[in-house]
Amino acid sequence: MLSVLIVEGYPDLRKAIVATLGRAHYRCVEVATAEDAIRKLQSGRYSAIVLDPRADVGSDPVMLYLRANQPEQVHNVVILGDEGLPKPFNSADLVARMPVR
């Protein structure tokens, strides 16, 4: 089973993402903050990362960490919000954007 790190500050939206991806047979690890996400990334690798950036993608702490420490992971990020998949999102669109299946 592929593992996905979900980085979303809103608990209800985070749970909806986990439910959607769980139905699609992904194992989800969920965090609310960039700091928690970076700790998770330091201790393991994920098949994909669903990220709602704090600001713009270029200055988001998770993206900065990935670019500096795990650049091969950058192409596995699914961006939510203004710069990616718009919220509210369609469940099928989220699953379709997953970089791994």
N, C-alpha and C positions, 0 to 999 in steps of 0.2 A: 504494500500500500504506500502511495506517495504521501509525503508529509509536507504540509503547508503552514507557514507562519502567517498568522492574521494580525495585522497591526491596525487597530481601529479604536478610537477613543470612546465612541458611543456604544454602551453595552448592548442595547437592543439591536443595533445594526451589526455589531460583532457576532452576536448569537445567530442572526439571520444568515450571515456569511458562513458561519460554521455549519449551520443546518443544511444550507444549500450544497456546500462542498462535501459534507458528510454523506448526503444522498448520492453524490457522484463518486463515492468511495475514496475520498481523500481523508487522511488523518490530519486533523487541524490542531495546532497549538496557537492559543490566542493570548494576545497581550494588548494593553491599553495605551502604553506609552512607547516613545522611541527608545528611552533608556532601557526598558524591559526587553524590547526587541533586540537591541544591541547585545544585551547579556545572553539572550537565547542564541543569537548568531555566533557569539564567541564560543559557545559550548556545543554547537552542533551545526549540521548542514541541513538545508531544506530543499525540497524539489521545486518549490515555488514560494513566493512571498506576496501576499496581498497587502498593499500599503495605502493608507489614506495619509498623504503627506501633511505635515504640520503647516508648511508654507508652500513655496513652489518646490517642485521636484529637485531642482538643482541645488537647493540649500537645505533640503530635509536631512536631519541627522542620520537616519537609517541609510539613505542613499549615499551620503558622504562616507559612512562607515563601509558600506559595500564596495564603493569605488576604490577606497584605500586598502581594504583588507581582503575582500573576496570579489574581485572584479568579474570573475566568471559567473557570479550570481546575478549580476545586474540585469542580464537578459531574461531572468526568471521572475522579474517583478511585475505584478499586475497593479497598476495605479488606479485608485478610485478618486472620484471627485472631479473638479474642474479640468484637470489635465489628463484624465483617463476615462474610465467607465463612469458615466454620470450617475449621481445618486438622486432619487432612488433608482436602483438598477434592476434589470430583469434577471432572474436567476439563470435562465438559459444563456444570457449574454456573459454572465460571470464565468460560468463553466466553459463556455466557448473560448474565452480569453486566457484560460489557464495554459501556461507554456508547456506543460507536460500532462499526459493522460495515460 
